[in-house]
Amino acid sequence: MQLLVKRIFDVFVALLSMVLLFPLWLIIIIAIKFSSSGPILYMHKRVGKGNKEFICFKFRTMYIGADPHTLADSSKDERITKVGRVLRESSLDETPQLINVLLGHMSIVGPRPAIPSQVEKFSKKNFDKLLVKPGLTGWTQINGRNAVSYEKRMELDCWYARNWSLFLDFKIILKTPFILFKQEGIYNAK
């Protein structure tokens, strides 16, 4: 029953958010198109619940030809466009993932989607992260985001997956706006 409530909530929030964000998305699309050449969206493989791969959508924030697999550890990363920097700092680059929520690949709340090359290196206990759908926000995002080590992020994601409840999701949703506005932990810990 809780999973059904979560799915209904996900679809409702995703649809409502997309309607509300549509005018802003148009501005973002125009800004990306006029600020640098290349596609509007960056589409990349990610791994979700049950170790299933899917295509994840984001607004493109890097110049074409930049290595997307190098960690962005600074706000002065030269691979990131000026528009991309604003999108990353506001987390607006992630909003096309609402499409992934509608498609059922992701949820509003859950661990961040895993990169296939990382999954290949998961320890047995880290596979717990794949017990639930990945999300736009999650336990890790309200507990340090990228400012904590990769190991700590994995620990937080796995804890969430093992302890998931609607109440926990509600708590995460309430805390997320405060984290977004503080703009802490946007770039990776060294």
Residue frames relative to the residue before (quaternion, step in Angstrom):
aa qw qx qy qz dx dy dz
M 1.0000 0.0000 0.0000 0.0000 0.00 0.00 0.00
Q 0.6459 0.5263 -0.3307 0.4432 3.60 0.96 -0.87
L 0.6430 0.5281 -0.3245 0.4498 3.59 1.03 -0.79
L 0.6283 0.5233 -0.3308 0.4711 3.59 1.07 -0.72
V 0.6423 0.5085 -0.3149 0.4792 3.59 0.95 -0.88
K 0.6442 0.5206 -0.3203 0.4598 3.59 0.96 -0.86
R 0.6731 0.4941 -0.3058 0.4575 3.61 0.90 -0.89
I 0.6372 0.5101 -0.3283 0.4754 3.61 0.95 -0.82
F 0.6389 0.5180 -0.3143 0.4741 3.58 0.96 -0.87
D 0.6474 0.5345 -0.3157 0.4423 3.59 0.90 -0.95
V 0.6859 0.4785 -0.2886 0.4662 3.58 0.82 -0.99
F 0.6546 0.5166 -0.3133 0.4543 3.59 0.91 -0.90
V 0.6978 0.4654 -0.2765 0.4690 3.59 0.79 -1.00
A 0.6443 0.5219 -0.3286 0.4523 3.60 0.96 -0.81
L 0.6771 0.4844 -0.2998 0.4660 3.60 0.85 -0.91
L 0.6649 0.4998 -0.3012 0.4663 3.58 0.88 -0.94
S 0.6632 0.5099 -0.3009 0.4579 3.58 0.92 -0.91
M 0.6563 0.5124 -0.3179 0.4535 3.58 0.95 -0.84
V 0.6316 0.5142 -0.3309 0.4765 3.59 1.02 -0.76
L 0.6957 0.4754 -0.2744 0.4635 3.59 0.87 -0.96
L 0.7159 0.4551 -0.2481 0.4677 3.58 1.04 -0.78
F 0.4445 0.7389 -0.4416 0.2481 3.60 1.19 -0.39
P 0.6760 0.4683 -0.3313 0.4626 3.68 0.76 -0.83
L 0.6510 0.5029 -0.3098 0.4767 3.59 1.01 -0.79
W 0.6150 0.5441 -0.3421 0.4568 3.59 1.03 -0.76
L 0.6279 0.5318 -0.3418 0.4539 3.60 1.00 -0.78
I 0.6480 0.5041 -0.3091 0.4801 3.58 0.97 -0.86
I 0.6518 0.5139 -0.3105 0.4634 3.59 0.93 -0.88
I 0.6420 0.5294 -0.3185 0.4540 3.58 0.93 -0.90
I 0.6651 0.4884 -0.2963 0.4810 3.58 0.92 -0.92
A 0.6589 0.5157 -0.3122 0.4499 3.60 0.91 -0.90
I 0.6544 0.4966 -0.3176 0.4737 3.60 0.93 -0.84
K 0.6753 0.5161 -0.3004 0.4328 3.57 0.85 -0.98
F 0.7467 0.4098 -0.2272 0.4721 3.59 0.92 -0.86
S 0.6741 0.5139 -0.3077 0.4323 3.61 1.15 -0.40
S 0.8019 -0.0363 0.0317 0.5956 3.60 1.14 -0.49
S 0.5164 -0.6349 0.4692 0.3317 3.55 -1.16 0.56
G 0.5661 0.6018 -0.4458 0.3444 3.52 -1.24 0.48
P 0.6953 -0.4774 0.3349 0.4201 3.55 -1.30 0.07
I 0.5762 -0.5811 0.4568 0.3488 3.55 -1.28 0.44
L 0.7833 0.2885 -0.1317 0.5346 3.54 0.91 -0.98
Y 0.2557 -0.6878 0.6539 0.1840 3.49 -1.27 0.59
M 0.0740 -0.8014 0.5935 0.0045 3.56 -0.62 1.14
H 0.0468 0.8200 -0.5608 0.1045 3.54 -0.65 1.13
K 0.5218 -0.6284 0.4759 0.3262 3.55 -1.17 0.61
R 0.0153 0.7586 -0.6509 0.0239 3.50 -1.08 0.86
V 0.3597 -0.7098 0.5646 0.2189 3.54 -1.30 0.32
G 0.1179 -0.8152 0.5665 0.0248 3.53 -0.90 1.00
K 0.8363 -0.1679 0.1467 0.5009 3.51 -1.28 -0.55
G 0.8390 0.1713 -0.1494 0.4944 3.52 -0.99 0.90
N 0.5452 -0.6474 0.3760 0.3773 3.57 1.26 0.47
K 0.4190 0.7025 -0.4673 0.3355 3.61 1.17 0.61
E 0.3665 -0.7273 0.5421 0.2071 3.56 -0.93 0.96
F 0.0322 0.7687 -0.6386 0.0170 3.54 -1.22 0.63
I 0.4847 -0.6233 0.5174 0.3299 3.56 -1.29 0.28
C 0.1965 -0.7903 0.5774 0.0584 3.55 -0.71 1.18
F 0.2754 -0.7873 0.5373 0.1251 3.58 -0.92 0.94
K 0.0777 0.7498 -0.6548 0.0551 3.55 -1.14 0.81
F 0.5016 -0.5626 0.5269 0.3928 3.54 -1.25 0.27
R 0.4875 -0.6649 0.4793 0.3008 3.57 -0.95 0.88
T 0.1112 -0.8143 0.5693 0.0217 3.56 -0.84 1.05
M 0.6982 0.4406 -0.2632 0.4992 3.59 1.26 -0.20
Y 0.5762 -0.5464 0.4750 0.3792 3.49 -1.32 0.37
I 0.5769 -0.5660 0.4576 0.3708 3.56 -1.19 0.58
G 0.7687 0.3271 -0.2649 0.4815 3.56 -0.94 0.92
A 0.5335 0.6086 -0.4180 0.4126 3.60 1.24 -0.21
D 0.4843 -0.6629 0.4867 0.2985 3.58 -1.05 0.75
P 0.2666 -0.8055 0.5068 0.1526 3.62 -0.36 1.18
H 0.6396 0.5603 -0.3243 0.4145 3.60 1.22 -0.31
T 0.5409 0.5650 -0.4173 0.4626 3.58 1.28 -0.11
L 0.4620 -0.7018 0.4649 0.2792 3.58 -0.84 0.93
A 0.3733 -0.6921 0.5733 0.2300 3.53 -1.04 0.87
D 0.0099 0.8428 -0.5364 0.0428 3.57 -0.22 1.24
S 0.7596 0.2834 -0.1740 0.5590 3.57 1.24 0.24
S 0.5087 -0.6301 0.4903 0.3222 3.55 -1.15 0.61
K 0.6684 0.4827 -0.2958 0.4823 3.60 1.27 -0.20
D 0.2725 0.7780 -0.5155 0.2340 3.60 1.24 0.39
E 0.3676 -0.7815 0.4686 0.1858 3.58 -0.53 1.19
R 0.5595 0.5974 -0.3975 0.4148 3.61 1.21 -0.16
I 0.6628 0.5211 -0.2870 0.4546 3.56 1.22 -0.53
T 0.4331 -0.6951 0.5149 0.2532 3.57 -0.92 0.97
K 0.6481 -0.5017 0.3821 0.4269 3.59 -1.25 0.27
V 0.6511 0.4862 -0.3086 0.4944 3.57 0.97 -0.86
G 0.6362 0.5545 -0.3133 0.4355 3.56 1.00 -0.86
R 0.6203 0.5456 -0.3384 0.4506 3.57 1.03 -0.78
V 0.6579 0.4962 -0.3029 0.4788 3.59 0.94 -0.91
L 0.6552 0.5162 -0.3128 0.4543 3.57 0.94 -0.89
R 0.6693 0.4929 -0.3038 0.4656 3.60 0.93 -0.84
E 0.6903 0.4937 -0.2940 0.4396 3.58 0.85 -0.95
S 0.7119 0.3983 -0.2438 0.5246 3.59 1.20 -0.51
S 0.3922 -0.7343 0.4383 0.3391 3.58 1.39 -0.21
L 0.3721 0.7358 -0.4855 0.2905 3.59 1.22 0.36
D 0.5437 0.6206 -0.4019 0.3972 3.60 1.19 -0.40
E 0.6752 0.5088 -0.2812 0.4541 3.58 1.18 -0.57
T 0.5160 0.7030 -0.4045 0.2755 3.63 1.16 -0.42
P 0.5845 0.5563 -0.4132 0.4221 3.69 1.01 -0.38
Q 0.5205 0.6282 -0.4201 0.3975 3.59 1.23 -0.19
L 0.4524 0.6489 -0.4618 0.4012 3.58 1.28 -0.04
I 0.5826 0.5552 -0.3617 0.4706 3.59 1.17 -0.58
N 0.6419 0.5152 -0.3161 0.4718 3.59 1.00 -0.83
V 0.6132 0.5337 -0.3484 0.4668 3.58 1.08 -0.69
L 0.6632 0.5012 -0.3079 0.4627 3.60 0.88 -0.91
L 0.6811 0.4906 -0.2811 0.4653 3.58 1.02 -0.81
G 0.5129 -0.6753 0.3969 0.3512 3.59 1.28 -0.20
H 0.4712 0.6725 -0.4440 0.3587 3.60 1.26 0.17
M 0.7958 0.1778 -0.0410 0.5774 3.53 1.10 -0.81
S 0.3208 -0.6929 0.6090 0.2147 3.50 -1.43 0.10
I 0.6177 -0.4991 0.4142 0.4447 3.59 -1.22 0.14
V 0.7921 0.1655 -0.0724 0.5831 3.60 0.96 -0.87
G 0.4109 0.6693 -0.5456 0.2926 3.54 -0.96 0.96
P 0.6738 -0.4426 0.3542 0.4740 3.60 -1.22 -0.04
R 0.5694 -0.5493 0.4530 0.4109 3.59 -1.17 0.36
P 0.5745 -0.6006 0.4167 0.3683 3.60 -1.06 0.68
A 0.4275 -0.7200 0.4956 0.2308 3.55 -1.00 0.87
I 0.4322 -0.6510 0.5618 0.2718 3.54 -1.24 0.60
P 0.5660 -0.6383 0.3884 0.3484 3.64 -0.80 0.94
S 0.6662 0.5034 -0.3206 0.4472 3.62 0.90 -0.82
Q 0.6254 0.5171 -0.3415 0.4741 3.60 1.15 -0.52
V 0.6282 0.5530 -0.3370 0.4312 3.57 1.00 -0.85
E 0.6078 0.5693 -0.3438 0.4338 3.57 1.06 -0.76
K 0.7383 0.3985 -0.2089 0.5024 3.59 1.16 -0.62
F 0.3774 0.7419 -0.4818 0.2739 3.62 1.27 0.05
S 0.3875 -0.6368 0.6041 0.2818 3.52 -1.18 0.66
K 0.7076 -0.4623 0.3054 0.4385 3.59 -1.22 0.33
K 0.6931 0.4840 -0.2920 0.4472 3.60 0.87 -0.90
N 0.6304 0.5551 -0.3423 0.4212 3.62 1.11 -0.56
F 0.5381 0.6158 -0.4078 0.4062 3.59 1.23 -0.28
D 0.4781 0.6615 -0.4400 0.3745 3.61 1.24 -0.24
K 0.5505 0.6218 -0.3849 0.4027 3.58 1.13 -0.61
L 0.7130 0.4608 -0.2418 0.4699 3.58 1.10 -0.72
L 0.4307 0.6939 -0.4624 0.3452 3.60 1.25 0.34
V 0.7666 0.2544 -0.1266 0.5758 3.58 1.23 -0.51
K 0.6046 -0.5353 0.4287 0.4052 3.55 -1.28 0.30
P 0.4897 -0.6267 0.5041 0.3367 3.58 -1.09 0.62
G 0.2312 -0.8101 0.5294 0.0997 3.57 -1.17 0.52
L 0.6212 -0.5234 0.4381 0.3850 3.51 -1.40 0.16
T 0.7659 0.0654 -0.0364 0.6386 3.53 1.14 -0.69
G 0.0319 0.8263 -0.5609 0.0405 3.55 -1.17 0.38
W 0.7781 -0.3457 0.2665 0.4516 3.50 -1.39 -0.10
T 0.6522 0.5108 -0.3113 0.4657 3.58 0.99 -0.82
Q 0.6597 0.5311 -0.3171 0.4268 3.59 0.94 -0.86
I 0.7275 0.3911 -0.2582 0.5011 3.60 1.03 -0.60
N 0.7158 0.3933 -0.2403 0.5246 3.58 1.31 -0.02
G 0.8450 -0.1624 0.0390 0.5080 3.55 0.85 0.95
R 0.2281 -0.8010 0.5259 0.1725 3.57 1.21 -0.39
N 0.7990 -0.2523 0.1929 0.5107 3.61 -0.83 -0.91
A 0.5086 0.6603 -0.4232 0.3553 3.61 1.24 -0.04
V 0.6642 0.4407 -0.3103 0.5181 3.59 1.25 -0.19
S 0.6556 -0.5430 0.3590 0.3826 3.57 -1.19 0.52
Y 0.6626 -0.4883 0.3923 0.4106 3.55 -1.30 0.38
E 0.6488 0.5276 -0.3178 0.4469 3.59 0.93 -0.88
K 0.6639 0.4918 -0.3015 0.4758 3.58 0.97 -0.85
R 0.6231 0.5283 -0.3423 0.4642 3.61 1.01 -0.76
M 0.6435 0.5129 -0.3200 0.4696 3.59 0.98 -0.84
E 0.6374 0.5313 -0.3189 0.4580 3.57 0.97 -0.89
L 0.6768 0.4892 -0.2864 0.4697 3.59 0.92 -0.93
D 0.6477 0.5172 -0.3149 0.4624 3.60 0.97 -0.85
C 0.6749 0.4862 -0.2916 0.4724 3.59 0.93 -0.89
W 0.6115 0.5396 -0.3483 0.4622 3.58 1.03 -0.74
Y 0.6395 0.5216 -0.3222 0.4638 3.58 0.92 -0.91
A 0.6780 0.5099 -0.3003 0.4360 3.60 0.80 -1.01
R 0.6980 0.4620 -0.2707 0.4755 3.60 1.01 -0.78
N 0.7786 0.3432 -0.1538 0.5024 3.60 1.15 -0.61
W 0.2725 0.8163 -0.4798 0.1705 3.58 1.26 0.25
S 0.1690 0.7366 -0.6474 0.0986 3.53 -1.17 0.78
L 0.6294 -0.5178 0.4032 0.4162 3.58 -1.23 0.31
F 0.6184 0.5483 -0.3433 0.4462 3.58 1.05 -0.75
L 0.6492 0.5048 -0.3146 0.4740 3.60 0.96 -0.85
D 0.6302 0.5243 -0.3327 0.4661 3.60 0.97 -0.81
F 0.6437 0.5275 -0.3150 0.4562 3.58 0.95 -0.90
K 0.6388 0.5266 -0.3105 0.4671 3.58 0.98 -0.88
I 0.6630 0.5031 -0.2966 0.4683 3.59 0.94 -0.92
I 0.6486 0.5202 -0.3167 0.4565 3.59 0.95 -0.89
L 0.6626 0.5093 -0.3097 0.4536 3.60 0.96 -0.81
K 0.7164 0.4533 -0.2564 0.4642 3.60 1.01 -0.76
T 0.5449 0.6770 -0.3857 0.3097 3.60 1.10 -0.64
P 0.6686 0.5026 -0.3493 0.4224 3.68 0.72 -0.84
F 0.6352 0.5334 -0.3359 0.4463 3.60 1.02 -0.73
I 0.6444 0.5087 -0.3099 0.4795 3.57 1.05 -0.78
L 0.6480 0.5255 -0.3205 0.4485 3.59 0.94 -0.86
F 0.7037 0.4706 -0.2766 0.4548 3.57 0.88 -0.91
K 0.6281 0.5204 -0.3400 0.4681 3.60 1.16 -0.51
Q 0.2124 -0.8228 0.4949 0.1814 3.58 1.25 -0.49
E 0.3787 0.7115 -0.5026 0.3127 3.58 0.97 0.82
G 0.8304 0.2662 -0.1766 0.4565 3.54 -1.19 0.54
I 0.3054 0.7715 -0.5079 0.2316 3.59 1.15 0.52
Y 0.7691 0.3028 -0.1559 0.5408 3.54 0.97 -0.87
N 0.6368 -0.5956 0.3586 0.3334 3.53 -1.18 0.67
A 0.4974 -0.6135 0.5285 0.3113 3.50 -1.23 0.68
K 0.4062 -0.7110 0.5179 0.2475 3.56 -1.08 0.68
